[in-house]
Amino acid sequence: MRRVVVARALRYYAMAVGLVAAAFAADEAIDASGHALVVNTSPSMPSGIYWIARGGASMQRGDVVQFAPPDGVRELIYGRGWLPEGMPLLKTVGGLAGDVYCVRDGRFVVADADLGPVFTHDSQDLPVPQILGCRCVGEDEFLPVASTLDRSFDGRYFGAVPVRNVLGVGHALVTF
C-alpha cells in the first residue's frame, strides 16, 4: 500500500514539473513573438486575459492599450494604492489625434459622445485632478478611457497621453 502511495506521489510530482517546464517554454515563445499575456483584475476594464502586441503599434478607437502612467499622475496612481508600484495601466483608446474631449456639467464628452460622469473626489473622498472645458488630442497622443467603470482614473482626469508611453496594443482573449 505504501509503495502505491509513493508511486502516485512521484507521478504527481513529475506532472507538476512537466507543467512548470511547459509554462516556462510557453512564456519564452510568447516573449519571442513580441507579445505579452496580461491578466487584468482591475475593475476599470473587463477582468480577463489580454493579448498585447508590444510596442507602439497602430492604434484605433476601441483598441485596448497598455501604457505607463503619464507624468504628473504617476505618484497619485501608486501613492493612493490604485495599482501596485510600476504596474502599467490598461484602458480603451477613446480618442485619437484631432478628437475633441470636454468636461461639461460634470460629464466627460469625447467627439460628441457622452462617456460618463466626472467626479471631484475618489472613492476615498480625496480630490482628483480636474479638466475644465475642452481640449484636442494632439498628433502624438491618445485619450485613454475606461470601458466599464465610471469612477476609473482615466483621460477624464489626466487628459491625453503621449504615444511614447504606450507599451503595447491588443485585445481581450477571454474575459470573466
Contacts in CASP RR format, 6 or more apart in sequence:
PFRMAT RR
TARGET T0000
AUTHOR 0000-0000-0000
METHOD contacts of the structure
MODEL  1
MRRVVVARALRYYAMAVGLVAAAFAADEAIDASGHALVVNTSPSMPSGIY
WIARGGASMQRGDVVQFAPPDGVRELIYGRGWLPEGMPLLKTVGGLAGDV
YCVRDGRFVVADADLGPVFTHDSQDLPVPQILGCRCVGEDEFLPVASTLD
RSFDGRYFGAVPVRNVLGVGHALVTF
30 36 0 8 1.000
30 37 0 8 1.000
34 53 0 8 1.000
34 54 0 8 1.000
35 51 0 8 1.000
35 52 0 8 1.000
35 53 0 8 1.000
35 54 0 8 1.000
36 52 0 8 1.000
36 54 0 8 1.000
36 66 0 8 1.000
36 168 0 8 1.000
37 49 0 8 1.000
37 50 0 8 1.000
37 51 0 8 1.000
37 52 0 8 1.000
37 173 0 8 1.000
38 49 0 8 1.000
38 50 0 8 1.000
38 52 0 8 1.000
38 66 0 8 1.000
38 90 0 8 1.000
39 48 0 8 1.000
39 49 0 8 1.000
39 50 0 8 1.000
40 46 0 8 1.000
40 47 0 8 1.000
40 48 0 8 1.000
40 49 0 8 1.000
40 50 0 8 1.000
40 90 0 8 1.000
41 47 0 8 1.000
41 48 0 8 1.000
42 83 0 8 1.000
42 90 0 8 1.000
43 148 0 8 1.000
43 149 0 8 1.000
43 152 0 8 1.000
44 90 0 8 1.000
44 91 0 8 1.000
44 146 0 8 1.000
44 147 0 8 1.000
44 148 0 8 1.000
44 149 0 8 1.000
44 152 0 8 1.000
44 153 0 8 1.000
44 154 0 8 1.000
45 64 0 8 1.000
45 90 0 8 1.000
45 91 0 8 1.000
45 92 0 8 1.000
45 146 0 8 1.000
45 147 0 8 1.000
45 148 0 8 1.000
46 147 0 8 1.000
46 148 0 8 1.000
46 172 0 8 1.000
46 175 0 8 1.000
47 175 0 8 1.000
47 176 0 8 1.000
48 172 0 8 1.000
48 173 0 8 1.000
48 174 0 8 1.000
48 175 0 8 1.000
48 176 0 8 1.000
49 172 0 8 1.000
49 173 0 8 1.000
49 174 0 8 1.000
50 64 0 8 1.000
50 66 0 8 1.000
50 90 0 8 1.000
50 170 0 8 1.000
50 171 0 8 1.000
50 172 0 8 1.000
50 173 0 8 1.000
51 170 0 8 1.000
51 171 0 8 1.000
51 172 0 8 1.000
51 173 0 8 1.000
52 64 0 8 1.000
52 66 0 8 1.000
52 167 0 8 1.000
52 168 0 8 1.000
52 169 0 8 1.000
52 170 0 8 1.000
53 168 0 8 1.000
53 169 0 8 1.000
53 170 0 8 1.000
54 167 0 8 1.000
54 168 0 8 1.000
55 166 0 8 1.000
55 167 0 8 1.000
55 168 0 8 1.000
55 169 0 8 1.000
56 163 0 8 1.000
56 166 0 8 1.000
56 167 0 8 1.000
56 168 0 8 1.000
56 169 0 8 1.000
57 168 0 8 1.000
57 169 0 8 1.000
57 170 0 8 1.000
58 169 0 8 1.000
59 65 0 8 1.000
59 93 0 8 1.000
59 96 0 8 1.000
59 142 0 8 1.000
59 163 0 8 1.000
59 166 0 8 1.000
59 169 0 8 1.000
60 93 0 8 1.000
60 96 0 8 1.000
61 93 0 8 1.000
61 94 0 8 1.000
61 95 0 8 1.000
61 96 0 8 1.000
62 92 0 8 1.000
62 93 0 8 1.000
62 94 0 8 1.000
63 92 0 8 1.000
63 93 0 8 1.000
63 169 0 8 1.000
63 170 0 8 1.000
63 171 0 8 1.000
64 90 0 8 1.000
64 91 0 8 1.000
64 92 0 8 1.000
64 93 0 8 1.000
64 169 0 8 1.000
64 170 0 8 1.000
64 171 0 8 1.000
64 172 0 8 1.000
65 90 0 8 1.000
65 91 0 8 1.000
65 92 0 8 1.000
65 93 0 8 1.000
65 142 0 8 1.000
65 144 0 8 1.000
65 166 0 8 1.000
65 168 0 8 1.000
65 169 0 8 1.000
65 170 0 8 1.000
66 88 0 8 1.000
66 89 0 8 1.000
66 90 0 8 1.000
66 166 0 8 1.000
66 167 0 8 1.000
66 168 0 8 1.000
66 169 0 8 1.000
66 170 0 8 1.000
67 88 0 8 1.000
67 89 0 8 1.000
67 91 0 8 1.000
67 144 0 8 1.000
67 161 0 8 1.000
67 165 0 8 1.000
67 166 0 8 1.000
67 167 0 8 1.000
67 168 0 8 1.000
68 74 0 8 1.000
68 88 0 8 1.000
68 89 0 8 1.000
68 165 0 8 1.000
68 167 0 8 1.000
69 77 0 8 1.000
69 78 0 8 1.000
69 88 0 8 1.000
69 89 0 8 1.000
69 165 0 8 1.000
70 158 0 8 1.000
70 159 0 8 1.000
70 161 0 8 1.000
70 162 0 8 1.000
70 165 0 8 1.000
72 158 0 8 1.000
73 129 0 8 1.000
73 153 0 8 1.000
73 157 0 8 1.000
73 158 0 8 1.000
76 82 0 8 1.000
76 128 0 8 1.000
76 129 0 8 1.000
76 153 0 8 1.000
77 83 0 8 1.000
77 89 0 8 1.000
77 153 0 8 1.000
78 84 0 8 1.000
78 85 0 8 1.000
78 86 0 8 1.000
80 122 0 8 1.000
80 124 0 8 1.000
80 126 0 8 1.000
82 153 0 8 1.000
83 89 0 8 1.000
88 167 0 8 1.000
89 144 0 8 1.000
91 144 0 8 1.000
91 145 0 8 1.000
91 146 0 8 1.000
91 147 0 8 1.000
91 152 0 8 1.000
91 154 0 8 1.000
92 144 0 8 1.000
92 145 0 8 1.000
92 146 0 8 1.000
92 147 0 8 1.000
93 142 0 8 1.000
93 143 0 8 1.000
93 144 0 8 1.000
93 145 0 8 1.000
93 169 0 8 1.000
94 110 0 8 1.000
94 115 0 8 1.000
94 142 0 8 1.000
94 143 0 8 1.000
94 144 0 8 1.000
94 145 0 8 1.000
95 101 0 8 1.000
95 110 0 8 1.000
95 111 0 8 1.000
95 137 0 8 1.000
95 142 0 8 1.000
95 143 0 8 1.000
95 145 0 8 1.000
95 160 0 8 1.000
96 137 0 8 1.000
96 142 0 8 1.000
96 143 0 8 1.000
97 137 0 8 1.000
97 138 0 8 1.000
97 139 0 8 1.000
97 140 0 8 1.000
97 141 0 8 1.000
97 142 0 8 1.000
98 136 0 8 1.000
98 137 0 8 1.000
98 138 0 8 1.000
99 110 0 8 1.000
99 111 0 8 1.000
99 136 0 8 1.000
99 137 0 8 1.000
99 143 0 8 1.000
100 110 0 8 1.000
100 111 0 8 1.000
100 134 0 8 1.000
100 135 0 8 1.000
100 136 0 8 1.000
100 137 0 8 1.000
101 108 0 8 1.000
101 109 0 8 1.000
101 110 0 8 1.000
101 111 0 8 1.000
101 131 0 8 1.000
101 134 0 8 1.000
101 135 0 8 1.000
101 136 0 8 1.000
101 137 0 8 1.000
101 143 0 8 1.000
101 155 0 8 1.000
101 159 0 8 1.000
101 160 0 8 1.000
102 108 0 8 1.000
102 109 0 8 1.000
102 110 0 8 1.000
102 133 0 8 1.000
102 134 0 8 1.000
102 135 0 8 1.000
103 109 0 8 1.000
103 118 0 8 1.000
103 130 0 8 1.000
103 131 0 8 1.000
103 132 0 8 1.000
103 133 0 8 1.000
103 156 0 8 1.000
104 133 0 8 1.000
106 117 0 8 1.000
106 118 0 8 1.000
107 114 0 8 1.000
107 116 0 8 1.000
107 117 0 8 1.000
107 118 0 8 1.000
108 114 0 8 1.000
108 115 0 8 1.000
108 116 0 8 1.000
108 117 0 8 1.000
108 118 0 8 1.000
108 145 0 8 1.000
108 155 0 8 1.000
108 156 0 8 1.000
109 115 0 8 1.000
110 143 0 8 1.000
110 145 0 8 1.000
115 145 0 8 1.000
115 156 0 8 1.000
116 150 0 8 1.000
116 156 0 8 1.000
117 150 0 8 1.000
118 130 0 8 1.000
118 131 0 8 1.000
118 156 0 8 1.000
118 157 0 8 1.000
119 128 0 8 1.000
119 151 0 8 1.000
120 127 0 8 1.000
120 128 0 8 1.000
120 130 0 8 1.000
121 127 0 8 1.000
121 128 0 8 1.000
122 128 0 8 1.000
122 151 0 8 1.000
122 153 0 8 1.000
123 151 0 8 1.000
128 153 0 8 1.000
128 157 0 8 1.000
129 157 0 8 1.000
129 158 0 8 1.000
130 157 0 8 1.000
131 155 0 8 1.000
131 156 0 8 1.000
131 157 0 8 1.000
131 158 0 8 1.000
131 159 0 8 1.000
135 159 0 8 1.000
135 160 0 8 1.000
137 143 0 8 1.000
137 160 0 8 1.000
138 160 0 8 1.000
140 162 0 8 1.000
140 163 0 8 1.000
140 164 0 8 1.000
141 160 0 8 1.000
141 161 0 8 1.000
141 162 0 8 1.000
141 163 0 8 1.000
142 160 0 8 1.000
142 161 0 8 1.000
142 163 0 8 1.000
142 166 0 8 1.000
143 155 0 8 1.000
143 159 0 8 1.000
143 160 0 8 1.000
143 161 0 8 1.000
144 154 0 8 1.000
144 155 0 8 1.000
144 161 0 8 1.000
145 152 0 8 1.000
145 154 0 8 1.000
145 155 0 8 1.000
145 156 0 8 1.000
146 152 0 8 1.000
146 154 0 8 1.000
155 161 0 8 1.000
END
